[in-house]
């Protein structure tokens, strides 16, 4: 049995023909959400990754490659209004018919660290764990302890910032 929902083939009870290769691909892509199904036949002319502030995107030079910057900004701001003020990475794909899709990723870890620190020069393990849980989807690990080590390395790169141990 394959990873898609099994439907009996001809000759089996309630049989039908096996799914076509195209349908199999569509099922796979829809399941794993790698690309939007509607845009499969369109040619990609540009992929850009930019950082935008949630709820505060404005037409400008960083979005000049979009045909309708104002519509994108309105749509993006509406989608991210509950996270207003948070910096996020946005991946925009533009197609040959000037349509586009975008994916909103997590905030950069350095932004979250600066936001957590404020004027302080030390960060607690609880604050570190909270940051890790926010950016976990964008890290290349699923293990919380390894993710904490990754973010701790970023914290140590800030001059004068210390990570407090558990026992303090």
C-alpha positions in Angstrom: 0.0 0.0 0.0 1.3 3.4 -0.9 1.3 6.7 1.0 -1.9 7.9 -0.7 -5.3 6.6 0.4 -5.7 3.2 -1.2 -8.6 2.7 -3.6 -9.1 -0.9 -4.9 -8.0 -1.5 -8.5 -10.1 -3.2 -11.2 -10.7 -6.8 -10.3 -10.8 -5.9 -6.6 -14.1 -5.3 -4.8 -15.2 -1.7 -5.5 -12.3 -1.5 -8.0 -11.2 1.4 -10.1 -8.1 2.1 -12.0 -4.9 3.2 -10.2 -4.3 7.0 -10.0 -2.5 8.5 -13.0 1.1 9.8 -12.5 -0.2 13.4 -12.7 -2.9 12.8 -10.1 -0.3 11.0 -7.9 1.9 14.1 -8.1 -0.9 16.4 -7.3 -1.9 14.4 -4.3 1.8 14.4 -3.1 2.2 18.2 -3.7 -1.1 19.0 -2.0 -0.3 16.8 1.0 3.2 18.3 1.5 2.2 21.8 0.3 5.4 22.4 -1.6 3.8 24.5 -4.3 0.3 25.8 -5.1 -1.5 23.4 -7.4 -3.0 26.3 -9.5 0.4 27.5 -10.5 1.9 24.2 -11.7 1.8 25.1 -15.4 3.1 28.6 -14.9 6.8 29.4 -15.5 8.6 31.0 -12.5 10.3 34.2 -13.5 11.5 35.3 -10.0 11.9 34.1 -6.5 12.7 36.6 -3.8 13.1 36.4 0.0 12.6 39.7 1.8 11.9 40.8 5.4 8.7 42.7 6.1 7.1 44.0 9.2 3.7 42.4 9.9 0.8 44.7 9.4 3.1 47.5 8.1 4.2 46.5 4.6 4.3 49.5 2.2 5.0 49.6 -1.6 8.6 50.4 -2.2 11.9 49.4 -3.8 12.0 46.0 -2.1 8.7 45.0 -3.8 9.3 46.7 -7.1 9.3 43.4 -9.0 5.6 42.9 -8.2 3.1 44.1 -10.8 0.6 45.3 -8.1 2.6 46.2 -5.0 -0.4 48.0 -3.3 -2.6 44.9 -3.6 0.2 42.7 -2.2 0.8 45.1 0.7 -2.9 45.2 1.5 -3.3 41.4 1.4 -0.1 40.9 3.4 -1.1 43.4 6.1 -4.6 41.9 6.4 -3.1 38.4 6.8 -0.6 39.5 9.4 -2.5 42.1 11.4 -2.5 40.0 14.6 1.3 39.9 14.6 1.7 43.7 14.0 5.2 45.0 14.5 7.0 41.6 14.2 9.6 41.2 11.5 9.2 38.1 9.3 10.9 36.5 6.3 8.6 36.3 3.2 9.4 34.2 0.2 7.6 35.6 -2.9 7.4 33.6 -6.2 6.4 35.6 -9.3 5.1 33.7 -12.4 5.2 34.6 -16.1 1.6 35.8 -16.1 2.6 38.3 -13.3 0.7 36.4 -10.7 2.5 35.6 -7.4 2.4 33.4 -4.3 4.1 34.1 -1.0 5.0 32.2 2.1 5.4 33.9 5.4 8.1 32.2 7.4 9.2 32.8 11.0 11.0 35.8 12.3 14.8 35.9 12.2 16.3 34.6 15.5 18.4 37.7 15.9 15.3 39.9 15.8 13.6 37.9 18.5 16.7 37.9 20.6 17.0 41.7 20.4 13.3 42.1 21.2 13.7 39.8 24.2 16.9 41.4 25.5 15.8 45.0 25.3 18.4 46.9 27.3 19.4 43.8 29.3 22.8 42.1 28.8 21.7 38.6 29.8 19.1 36.1 28.7 17.6 33.3 30.8 17.1 29.7 29.8 13.3 30.2 29.8 13.6 33.1 27.4 15.9 31.1 25.2 13.4 28.2 25.1 10.6 30.6 24.2 12.6 32.0 21.3 13.5 28.5 20.1 9.8 27.4 20.2 8.9 30.4 18.0 11.5 29.7 15.3 11.5 25.9 15.5 9.8 25.4 12.1 12.6 27.3 10.3 15.5 25.4 12.0 17.1 22.3 10.5 16.4 20.2 13.6 13.3 18.9 15.5 15.2 18.3 18.7 14.6 21.1 21.3 18.1 20.8 22.9 19.9 21.1 19.6 17.7 24.0 18.6 18.6 25.7 21.9 22.3 25.2 21.1 21.8 26.9 17.6 20.1 29.9 19.1 22.6 30.1 22.0 25.3 30.4 19.4 23.5 33.4 17.9 23.1 34.9 21.4 26.8 34.5 22.0 27.6 36.4 18.8 26.0 39.5 20.3 28.8 41.3 22.2 28.5 41.3 25.9 25.4 39.2 26.1 25.4 36.2 28.6 23.2 33.2 28.9 22.2 32.5 32.5 22.3 28.9 33.6 19.3 27.0 35.1 20.5 27.1 38.7 20.5 30.9 39.0 
